[in-house]
């Protein structure tokens, strides 16, 4: 079984948002094929698979904000038993900022292609919206189709 965790891409990176899944559970995947879209404060990128195998379990939903090193998926053989990652991930949650937002696990019936017009924002933008007391949906309406950044939220809040 190969756990897939959020990598620490730069020195001060503490968390990332899983933008959208590019695979589904029980799908076969090759090493280095894209698993999901990751959104950080500095960049948006596709997270490559660390190994070939079958996507056994997607542990977080799209738009989940998770700390670095948090296990978000499991790759392995179709008949392999799934390990219990509760303790590992709970330890990471306790060490991360209290702003950790982890939506319910992904339903296997949800298709990654159905993510159409969902709100996309960096973790910094989400924090800035909370601090400024503005709705990310309102900000997104001003910047349609864009991954919202902290500067977008600040400019929206100042214009109000």
ABEGO torsion letter per residue (X at the ends): XBBBBBBBABAABABBBBABBABBBGBBBBBGBBABBBBBAABBBBBBBABBEBBABBABBBGBBBBBGBBABBBEBAABBBBBAAAAAAAAAAABBAABBBBBBBBAABBAAAABABBBBBAAAAAAAAAAGBBAAAAAAABBGBBBBAAAAAAAAAAX
